[in-house]
Amino acid sequence: MAKSNFEVLAYEETPLGPICLRRRALLSQSDVVVTEVTLNHEFLMSSLYTDSERALAEIAIQMHGGTHLRVMVAGLGLGYSAFESLKSEHVAYVEVVELLPQVIGWMKDGLIPLSQHLIDQPRLTVIQADAYSKLASAPEKKYDLILIDVDHSPDDRLGAGESITFYSEEGLSAAKKHLRPGGVLGVWSYAESSPFADALSASFTNVRIEPVTHQNELINEEHTDWLFFASDGSARRNALPIPAADEQT
């Protein structure tokens, strides 16, 4: 950590606007250092509260109930969904699909908190590609879990193009072809979305929606993220209750 309480680790232009990786010590807890990402000068993610990103992977693995799982994670971010997937002995392989080469570079350069943990993982592959375009195309290989953590929400997207189609019945039907039998699709969102829930119900047999709430001590306010899960297999039978935040370690 630099002498300053605030450090810009990277600031780069991207097709989605300027992206910034920064690190700071909390004013209220100077011994706590957080890493944050902004995109187009808007807050995107933080290493301070990661319960919902980790729960996205943990719940999907529990729902599937199988072993030797092949996992696709759309969106590297700070790496928490990929890291949680790799923690499971039931996961054989994780492929992260990240649109922005700058974000992949942060991991390779050791700039994000989980960099070394991810780099040291032989079960992890990170590729630079548009996950939405990949899921809209004919599958070259199939996965047991597909975890999407790209947009703010189905109704508040970072980009256009295939991301718009993905959240529709048409897009979900195309994405479903990339799942093995019994596979689970999981989608992260900061808000509820009834239209997306309806599209999932029209496209999959089993749909499960999980709120993940944490207390944001910085502003003394509760915040809830929303996780959407869907499967045509026996996922509902294998579903387990969401773990409490203090159990997600």
Backbone bond lengths (Angstrom), bond angles and torsions (degrees), N, CA, C in turn:
res aa  C-N    CA-C-N  psi(-1)  N-CA   C-N-CA  omega(-1)  CA-C   N-CA-C  phi
1 M - - - 1.457 - - 1.523 110.46 -
2 A 1.312 119.03 134.55 1.445 121.83 178.99 1.523 110.31 -71.33
3 K 1.341 115.22 170.38 1.461 118.56 -179.28 1.518 111.54 -62.62
4 S 1.317 116.59 -33.67 1.450 120.66 177.11 1.524 110.13 -69.59
5 N 1.347 115.94 152.36 1.464 120.42 176.10 1.520 111.37 -74.86
6 F 1.328 117.44 -8.28 1.461 121.88 -175.33 1.524 108.82 -134.98
7 E 1.328 116.41 130.68 1.462 121.04 -177.30 1.522 109.99 -139.22
8 V 1.313 116.91 126.21 1.459 122.03 173.63 1.520 107.74 -87.84
9 L 1.327 116.33 115.23 1.459 121.55 -178.46 1.526 112.39 -85.61
10 A 1.324 116.40 -31.98 1.466 120.87 179.68 1.514 109.02 -159.71
11 Y 1.325 116.26 141.93 1.467 121.97 175.06 1.522 106.67 -143.03
12 E 1.338 116.81 113.99 1.457 120.32 -171.87 1.522 110.86 -141.74
13 E 1.314 115.97 150.39 1.460 121.70 176.08 1.526 109.43 -82.95
14 T 1.323 115.81 141.23 1.462 121.92 177.16 1.527 108.41 -137.43
15 P 1.331 118.63 168.28 1.469 120.61 175.98 1.531 113.06 -60.74
16 L 1.337 116.82 -19.72 1.462 120.60 179.78 1.524 112.25 -95.51
17 G 1.340 116.59 1.93 1.455 120.88 -177.50 1.523 110.20 114.22
18 P 1.333 117.69 175.21 1.466 120.15 -179.24 1.522 111.98 -65.31
19 I 1.336 115.65 134.79 1.455 120.49 178.65 1.525 107.98 -116.51
20 C 1.330 115.36 138.01 1.461 121.00 -175.29 1.528 109.96 -129.37
21 L 1.300 115.38 131.55 1.470 122.34 172.82 1.522 106.84 -109.28
22 R 1.308 116.69 122.81 1.464 120.24 -176.31 1.524 110.62 -135.13
23 R 1.316 114.42 158.23 1.455 120.31 179.88 1.520 108.17 -134.68
24 R 1.332 116.61 137.92 1.460 119.56 -178.02 1.516 110.93 -149.99
25 A 1.311 115.39 152.93 1.459 121.59 171.03 1.517 107.76 -90.04
26 L 1.329 116.39 138.08 1.458 119.86 179.89 1.525 110.30 -68.43
27 L 1.321 115.98 136.79 1.463 119.89 179.26 1.518 111.12 -63.83
28 S 1.344 115.94 -35.86 1.466 120.37 -177.78 1.520 112.56 -81.29
29 Q 1.365 116.81 -21.71 1.464 121.80 179.97 1.526 107.26 -140.86
30 S 1.327 116.49 84.42 1.460 120.91 -171.10 1.525 112.95 -63.26
31 D 1.347 117.05 -17.49 1.461 119.21 178.81 1.521 112.17 -85.64
32 V 1.332 117.91 -4.12 1.465 122.64 179.24 1.528 108.96 -102.11
33 V 1.328 116.04 118.37 1.462 122.09 179.80 1.520 108.70 -109.89
34 V 1.326 116.89 129.18 1.466 121.44 -178.35 1.526 109.86 -118.94
35 T 1.321 114.75 149.91 1.462 121.93 174.68 1.521 107.47 -109.33
36 E 1.325 116.33 133.91 1.461 121.02 -175.67 1.529 110.69 -132.62
37 V 1.326 114.75 156.01 1.457 121.38 176.92 1.523 108.73 -126.77
38 T 1.333 116.13 133.30 1.461 120.76 170.60 1.523 108.45 -119.16
39 L 1.306 115.92 148.69 1.462 122.07 177.53 1.514 107.72 -131.82
40 N 1.331 116.61 126.57 1.459 120.62 -176.32 1.528 110.59 57.31
41 H 1.322 115.60 34.42 1.472 123.32 177.34 1.523 112.34 68.23
42 E 1.326 117.27 15.98 1.460 121.63 175.60 1.524 109.31 -113.85
43 F 1.335 116.35 142.98 1.456 120.96 -179.06 1.524 110.18 -62.30
44 L 1.338 116.31 135.14 1.464 120.66 -178.12 1.519 112.35 -117.24
45 M 1.351 117.98 -49.05 1.462 119.57 -177.62 1.517 110.42 -161.22
46 S 1.342 115.17 163.22 1.456 121.81 -177.32 1.519 109.97 -146.01
47 S 1.331 115.26 152.37 1.466 120.25 175.28 1.522 111.94 -84.57
48 L 1.338 116.91 -2.01 1.466 119.91 -177.11 1.525 111.70 -74.02
49 Y 1.325 116.92 -46.59 1.464 121.46 -179.96 1.532 108.34 -121.51
50 T 1.320 116.31 110.46 1.473 120.92 -175.29 1.527 112.12 -126.78
51 D 1.329 117.26 13.86 1.464 120.79 -176.69 1.522 112.24 -55.21
52 S 1.336 116.73 -46.51 1.467 118.89 -173.70 1.525 111.75 -72.12
53 E 1.346 118.19 -35.98 1.459 120.28 177.97 1.527 110.50 -63.88
54 R 1.330 116.49 -40.27 1.464 119.76 179.77 1.525 110.74 -73.67
55 A 1.331 116.34 -36.80 1.466 119.79 179.03 1.523 111.80 -65.44
56 L 1.340 117.35 -30.25 1.463 120.43 177.72 1.519 110.53 -54.73
57 A 1.330 116.25 -45.12 1.469 120.25 179.28 1.516 111.57 -76.41
58 E 1.323 116.68 -44.90 1.462 120.15 -174.09 1.526 111.84 -61.99
59 I 1.313 116.94 -45.79 1.467 120.05 -178.40 1.524 110.95 -67.93
60 A 1.338 117.19 -40.37 1.471 119.73 179.56 1.528 111.09 -61.60
61 I 1.325 116.52 -40.87 1.472 120.17 177.85 1.517 110.43 -63.92
62 Q 1.321 117.00 -43.38 1.462 121.22 178.52 1.524 111.00 -63.60
63 M 1.316 116.54 -41.92 1.460 120.37 -179.43 1.522 111.32 -62.83
64 H 1.315 116.39 -41.88 1.461 119.17 -178.04 1.522 110.60 -65.64
65 G 1.305 116.31 -47.99 1.462 120.65 176.61 1.513 115.11 77.83
66 G 1.327 117.88 5.27 1.458 120.36 -177.67 1.520 112.51 -101.09
67 T 1.330 115.73 -173.94 1.454 122.51 178.98 1.529 109.46 -127.72
68 H 1.333 116.72 172.52 1.457 122.98 -178.84 1.535 110.77 52.93
69 L 1.313 115.58 44.07 1.457 120.81 -173.18 1.526 111.92 -77.95
70 R 1.330 114.86 139.71 1.463 122.23 171.86 1.526 107.45 -101.60
71 V 1.324 116.48 123.78 1.464 121.87 -172.27 1.516 110.07 -119.89
72 M 1.327 115.50 133.66 1.461 121.70 169.30 1.514 108.04 -109.49
73 V 1.329 116.54 127.87 1.464 122.09 175.39 1.522 107.54 -114.02
74 A 1.322 116.87 118.60 1.461 121.56 177.89 1.524 108.23 -93.14
75 G 1.327 115.87 111.14 1.452 122.01 -178.44 1.524 111.00 104.38
76 L 1.326 116.74 110.91 1.465 120.25 178.80 1.515 111.49 -77.36
77 G 1.340 116.67 -47.53 1.456 120.36 -178.17 1.517 111.31 54.74
78 L 1.326 116.14 -132.47 1.458 121.66 176.29 1.523 112.22 -90.38
79 G 1.340 116.84 2.41 1.461 120.90 169.20 1.509 117.08 91.56
80 Y 1.334 119.18 6.91 1.462 119.76 -172.17 1.528 113.62 -72.95
81 S 1.323 118.81 -36.18 1.472 119.68 177.91 1.524 110.66 -68.42
82 A 1.331 116.98 -41.18 1.464 120.12 177.15 1.520 110.68 -65.02
83 F 1.326 116.96 -43.28 1.463 121.44 -178.70 1.524 111.29 -62.67
84 E 1.332 116.50 -42.05 1.467 120.30 179.88 1.522 110.16 -65.70
85 S 1.319 117.35 -37.19 1.466 120.47 176.97 1.522 110.41 -62.10
86 L 1.316 116.42 -44.13 1.465 121.22 -177.08 1.518 112.73 -70.53
87 K 1.327 118.03 -19.76 1.463 120.96 177.46 1.516 111.94 -68.89
88 S 1.332 117.09 -22.17 1.458 120.83 -175.80 1.528 111.32 -82.58
89 E 1.323 115.56 132.95 1.469 120.82 176.26 1.524 111.36 -71.19
90 H 1.328 116.75 -11.25 1.463 120.21 179.51 1.528 112.79 -85.80
91 V 1.316 116.92 -6.98 1.466 121.39 -177.80 1.522 110.07 -99.32
92 A 1.322 115.94 125.07 1.462 121.15 -179.12 1.518 112.51 -93.52
93 Y 1.346 116.36 -27.33 1.461 119.26 -170.36 1.521 109.05 -159.56
94 V 1.327 116.77 137.58 1.463 122.39 175.73 1.529 108.58 -127.19
95 E 1.315 115.31 126.75 1.466 121.40 174.73 1.524 108.34 -115.11
96 V 1.321 116.22 117.23 1.461 121.25 177.39 1.524 108.45 -96.36
97 V 1.320 116.06 129.87 1.461 122.04 177.92 1.527 107.46 -111.74
98 E 1.323 116.83 111.15 1.460 122.23 -175.91 1.530 109.76 -120.16
99 L 1.328 116.00 129.49 1.464 121.05 -177.28 1.528 112.13 -69.55
100 L 1.323 117.44 -40.09 1.461 121.35 -170.07 1.531 111.85 -97.05
101 P 1.313 118.05 117.62 1.466 119.88 178.11 1.526 112.36 -61.99
102 Q 1.330 116.53 -25.56 1.466 119.73 179.02 1.525 110.79 -61.59
103 V 1.330 117.22 -40.22 1.462 121.40 -178.53 1.530 109.92 -68.04
104 I 1.324 116.87 -39.93 1.469 120.33 176.28 1.529 109.58 -62.45
105 G 1.323 116.28 -39.54 1.454 120.66 178.36 1.512 112.97 -61.60
106 W 1.336 117.36 -36.97 1.472 120.53 177.96 1.526 110.63 -58.63
107 M 1.343 115.44 -43.81 1.462 118.85 179.92 1.524 110.50 -64.47
108 K 1.326 116.92 -46.83 1.460 121.03 -177.59 1.524 112.06 -64.40
109 D 1.338 115.94 -30.37 1.466 120.32 -178.45 1.524 112.90 -89.40
110 G 1.331 117.15 2.83 1.459 120.44 177.07 1.515 114.69 75.23
111 L 1.330 118.16 26.51 1.457 120.60 -174.67 1.518 114.01 -91.26
112 I 1.337 117.77 -17.19 1.460 119.41 179.03 1.524 109.50 -102.54
113 P 1.340 117.97 154.46 1.470 120.39 -173.08 1.523 114.63 -56.37
114 L 1.328 117.58 -32.36 1.466 120.70 -175.60 1.528 112.82 -98.22
115 S 1.317 117.41 10.21 1.472 120.77 -174.82 1.523 112.91 -48.61
116 Q 1.318 117.45 -56.11 1.459 120.12 -173.57 1.514 111.79 -67.15
117 H 1.339 116.88 -37.67 1.465 120.54 177.79 1.530 110.42 -59.79
118 L 1.339 116.53 -40.02 1.458 120.17 -178.36 1.527 111.36 -75.94
119 I 1.320 116.72 -43.37 1.465 120.65 -179.70 1.521 111.34 -60.10
120 D 1.332 116.43 -34.85 1.471 120.88 -176.78 1.522 113.38 -79.24
121 Q 1.330 118.03 -2.46 1.455 120.98 -175.11 1.530 112.31 -89.23
122 P 1.326 119.05 111.61 1.466 120.32 178.38 1.523 113.07 -69.67
123 R 1.336 116.90 -17.51 1.475 119.90 -179.78 1.524 112.34 -85.08
124 L 1.333 117.91 0.84 1.469 121.85 -175.19 1.520 111.95 -107.52
125 T 1.341 115.15 134.19 1.457 122.41 170.41 1.519 107.95 -126.54
126 V 1.317 117.62 134.15 1.464 122.32 177.66 1.519 108.02 -118.75
127 I 1.336 116.36 124.06 1.461 120.40 179.01 1.522 109.89 -122.47
128 Q 1.325 115.14 150.43 1.462 120.89 178.12 1.524 108.35 -96.00
129 A 1.328 116.26 112.70 1.464 121.54 -178.06 1.527 108.34 -167.71
130 D 1.325 115.03 167.85 1.468 122.04 175.61 1.532 107.40 -89.22
131 A 1.330 116.84 109.23 1.464 120.54 -177.31 1.524 111.67 -61.53
132 Y 1.330 117.18 -36.85 1.461 119.73 -179.04 1.526 111.09 -66.22
133 S 1.325 117.15 -40.72 1.468 119.91 176.47 1.518 110.67 -64.93
134 K 1.326 116.10 -39.06 1.463 120.69 178.22 1.524 110.62 -60.74
135 L 1.326 117.26 -44.24 1.465 121.03 -177.45 1.520 112.47 -75.13
136 A 1.323 116.87 -19.61 1.475 120.26 177.32 1.527 111.79 -83.51
137 S 1.333 116.38 -15.42 1.462 121.25 -178.51 1.524 111.09 -93.12
138 A 1.313 115.76 169.38 1.467 119.88 176.14 1.531 108.89 -64.06
139 P 1.322 117.74 137.71 1.473 119.65 -176.10 1.517 113.15 -71.01
140 E 1.344 115.07 134.60 1.462 120.54 171.77 1.521 110.11 -88.74
141 K 1.322 116.38 -27.99 1.459 122.50 173.63 1.514 107.35 -151.18
142 K 1.343 115.78 163.83 1.457 119.93 -175.53 1.528 110.48 -120.32
143 Y 1.332 114.27 158.55 1.453 121.73 -173.45 1.529 110.19 -126.05
144 D 1.318 115.57 156.70 1.467 120.89 173.17 1.525 111.06 -83.88
145 L 1.323 116.26 -32.62 1.457 121.83 178.03 1.518 109.08 -132.26
146 I 1.318 116.63 135.60 1.460 122.53 170.22 1.516 106.87 -123.13
147 L 1.324 116.86 117.29 1.458 122.82 -175.29 1.528 108.69 -114.54
148 I 1.330 116.70 122.03 1.460 122.38 -176.17 1.526 109.32 -108.90
149 D 1.332 116.11 117.27 1.466 121.24 175.62 1.523 107.54 -138.27
150 V 1.331 114.32 74.70 1.460 120.91 -173.60 1.522 111.34 -120.82
151 D 1.333 116.43 -56.31 1.459 121.28 -173.44 1.531 111.78 -91.54
152 H 1.341 114.76 166.54 1.465 119.00 172.19 1.532 109.67 -61.39
153 S 1.322 115.61 -44.50 1.466 121.80 179.39 1.527 108.01 -165.13
154 P 1.334 118.29 168.81 1.469 119.56 176.53 1.523 113.12 -58.71
155 D 1.321 116.92 -25.21 1.459 121.30 -178.01 1.526 112.69 -102.38
156 D 1.320 117.17 -1.28 1.474 122.48 -179.53 1.521 107.12 -137.80
157 R 1.335 115.26 85.51 1.457 121.59 -171.27 1.534 111.47 -98.05
158 L 1.312 115.61 152.04 1.458 120.70 -179.89 1.517 112.14 -77.46
159 G 1.329 116.75 -30.38 1.461 120.82 -178.31 1.514 111.34 -132.99
160 A 1.306 115.68 -167.14 1.467 120.96 179.77 1.519 108.51 -121.76
161 G 1.322 117.10 -145.14 1.460 120.53 176.88 1.514 113.00 64.05
162 E 1.334 115.77 -130.74 1.456 121.49 -174.22 1.522 112.66 -65.93
163 S 1.349 118.03 -20.98 1.459 119.29 -179.65 1.521 111.05 -64.37
164 I 1.333 117.02 -32.98 1.464 120.37 178.39 1.520 109.91 -66.64
165 T 1.321 116.76 -45.68 1.459 121.68 -177.82 1.523 111.54 -65.70
166 F 1.342 117.65 -36.57 1.459 121.12 -175.11 1.522 111.90 -53.20
167 Y 1.320 118.81 -40.45 1.460 121.96 -173.65 1.523 113.48 -81.20
168 S 1.317 117.25 4.52 1.466 122.02 178.03 1.520 110.22 -99.01
169 E 1.319 116.40 169.60 1.471 120.16 175.92 1.521 110.70 -57.99
170 E 1.319 116.66 -41.56 1.466 120.78 179.92 1.528 110.43 -61.02
171 G 1.328 116.75 -46.92 1.455 120.63 -178.77 1.512 112.63 -66.61
172 L 1.320 116.64 -39.54 1.462 120.52 179.56 1.521 111.49 -68.14
173 S 1.321 116.26 -35.92 1.471 119.40 177.17 1.523 110.95 -63.96
174 A 1.340 116.41 -38.08 1.462 119.98 177.20 1.526 110.64 -69.05
175 A 1.327 116.87 -42.47 1.467 121.02 -179.66 1.520 111.23 -64.44
176 K 1.318 116.48 -35.92 1.461 121.17 -177.92 1.525 111.86 -61.13
177 K 1.317 117.52 -26.79 1.465 121.10 179.34 1.534 111.74 -67.15
178 H 1.319 116.87 -15.43 1.468 121.33 179.55 1.532 111.58 -88.66
179 L 1.332 117.64 -2.01 1.457 121.92 179.29 1.519 111.05 -96.64
180 R 1.305 115.89 140.75 1.456 121.25 169.82 1.527 108.66 -71.25
181 P 1.344 118.60 164.50 1.473 120.36 174.77 1.534 110.50 -54.67
182 G 1.325 115.65 132.45 1.460 120.14 -178.73 1.514 113.65 82.12
183 G 1.348 116.79 3.14 1.456 120.81 -177.70 1.516 112.85 -68.31
184 V 1.333 114.83 157.97 1.464 122.06 -176.59 1.524 109.60 -121.68
185 L 1.331 115.67 131.85 1.459 122.83 171.45 1.518 108.33 -100.88
186 G 1.339 116.82 130.38 1.456 120.97 176.69 1.516 110.21 -126.43
187 V 1.336 117.12 137.60 1.465 121.84 -177.11 1.522 109.44 -132.28
188 W 1.331 116.36 129.13 1.466 122.75 177.93 1.521 109.76 -89.86
189 S 1.343 116.05 144.23 1.463 121.02 177.37 1.525 109.29 -153.36
190 Y 1.334 116.61 146.80 1.463 118.47 176.23 1.525 111.56 -86.67
191 A 1.341 116.70 -3.21 1.470 119.88 -177.02 1.519 110.42 -144.57
192 E 1.310 115.45 158.73 1.459 120.57 172.86 1.534 109.33 -66.63
193 S 1.337 115.58 158.55 1.460 119.90 176.55 1.520 108.93 -152.95
194 S 1.314 116.56 98.16 1.459 120.67 179.33 1.531 112.27 -63.93
195 P 1.346 119.58 -40.76 1.475 118.61 177.63 1.524 112.49 -60.23
196 F 1.341 117.11 -39.83 1.463 119.09 179.23 1.521 110.81 -69.90
197 A 1.319 117.31 -39.10 1.458 120.63 176.73 1.524 110.37 -60.46
198 D 1.316 116.73 -40.07 1.468 120.64 178.62 1.530 110.70 -66.21
199 A 1.332 116.89 -40.53 1.463 120.41 178.96 1.526 110.68 -64.81
200 L 1.326 116.91 -39.13 1.465 120.05 176.73 1.529 110.63 -62.93
201 S 1.324 116.45 -45.01 1.473 120.71 -178.77 1.522 111.79 -63.49
202 A 1.325 116.18 -30.65 1.462 119.90 179.07 1.528 111.60 -78.70
203 S 1.336 116.61 -18.86 1.459 120.62 -173.48 1.516 113.69 -105.91
204 F 1.345 117.65 -23.67 1.456 122.30 -175.73 1.531 110.42 -128.73
205 T 1.318 115.32 156.80 1.466 120.77 178.79 1.519 111.83 -75.27
206 N 1.324 116.18 -43.08 1.466 121.27 -176.63 1.519 110.41 -115.08
207 V 1.309 116.20 129.08 1.467 122.01 177.63 1.518 108.42 -130.56
208 R 1.308 115.33 134.31 1.464 121.48 179.73 1.527 108.46 -134.70
209 I 1.323 117.14 131.58 1.458 122.28 -179.73 1.522 108.65 -120.39
210 E 1.329 116.37 125.28 1.456 121.80 -175.81 1.530 111.05 -121.63
211 P 1.334 118.20 120.23 1.468 119.74 170.27 1.523 110.08 -82.09
212 V 1.308 116.65 140.76 1.464 122.31 176.33 1.525 106.96 -124.44
213 T 1.316 116.29 112.66 1.467 121.87 -173.93 1.517 111.06 -110.86
214 H 1.322 115.85 137.35 1.459 120.36 173.10 1.524 109.26 -135.08
215 Q 1.308 115.83 157.93 1.453 121.84 177.55 1.519 108.75 -92.12
216 N 1.325 116.34 114.00 1.455 120.91 177.23 1.526 108.00 -81.35
217 E 1.327 115.44 100.05 1.459 120.56 -175.03 1.525 112.38 -69.80
218 L 1.321 117.17 -19.36 1.465 119.59 -179.33 1.523 111.78 -68.34
219 I 1.324 116.16 -32.55 1.465 120.06 179.42 1.525 111.60 -120.80
220 N 1.344 116.11 8.24 1.462 122.42 179.29 1.526 111.03 51.14
221 E 1.325 114.54 54.88 1.462 120.25 -176.11 1.519 110.13 -146.94
222 E 1.312 117.40 141.57 1.460 120.95 175.86 1.526 110.31 -79.21
223 H 1.318 115.00 143.73 1.458 119.82 174.67 1.522 108.83 -132.77
224 T 1.324 116.58 139.41 1.459 121.86 -179.80 1.521 110.44 -120.96
225 D 1.338 115.31 125.17 1.463 121.45 168.72 1.527 108.17 -97.51
226 W 1.332 116.31 162.81 1.466 120.84 -175.84 1.527 110.09 -126.76
227 L 1.320 115.54 131.80 1.453 122.27 178.98 1.519 109.48 -113.91
228 F 1.318 116.12 126.94 1.467 122.60 -179.92 1.527 108.16 -108.87
229 F 1.338 116.52 128.59 1.464 121.63 179.11 1.530 109.07 -126.30
230 A 1.326 115.68 144.89 1.462 119.74 179.12 1.521 110.01 -149.22
231 S 1.332 115.18 147.51 1.459 121.20 179.80 1.521 109.63 -157.69
232 D 1.323 114.81 154.10 1.462 120.31 171.80 1.521 111.16 -102.97
233 G 1.329 116.32 -0.89 1.454 120.30 -177.13 1.508 111.96 -99.63
234 S 1.329 115.75 -144.62 1.459 121.35 -174.84 1.515 111.63 -97.09
235 A 1.328 116.84 30.23 1.458 120.34 -174.50 1.523 111.85 -59.37
236 R 1.335 116.52 -40.36 1.464 118.19 -176.12 1.528 111.25 -63.24
237 R 1.321 116.94 -35.85 1.453 120.13 -179.63 1.530 111.24 -65.36
238 N 1.336 116.73 -31.73 1.452 120.78 -176.74 1.526 112.98 -92.95
239 A 1.332 117.32 -1.66 1.453 119.88 -174.34 1.521 111.30 -65.89
240 L 1.329 114.64 140.14 1.457 122.00 175.76 1.513 108.91 -117.96
241 P 1.337 118.76 157.52 1.459 120.39 178.88 1.523 110.71 -61.34
242 I 1.316 116.18 149.31 1.452 119.96 177.11 1.523 109.66 -64.04
243 P 1.340 118.77 133.92 1.454 120.36 179.85 1.523 111.44 -70.12
244 A 1.323 116.84 149.79 1.455 120.84 175.68 1.509 109.17 -64.30
245 A 1.350 116.14 153.69 1.467 120.31 -176.10 1.509 112.14 -56.51
246 D 1.344 117.65 -36.83 1.464 119.41 -177.88 1.524 113.09 -78.17
247 E 1.355 116.80 -3.22 1.462 120.52 176.16 1.517 111.75 -98.94
248 Q 1.342 117.22 -7.41 1.461 121.28 -174.09 1.522 108.76 -91.71
249 T 1.308 117.29 67.64 1.449 121.44 179.65 1.509 110.10 -117.27
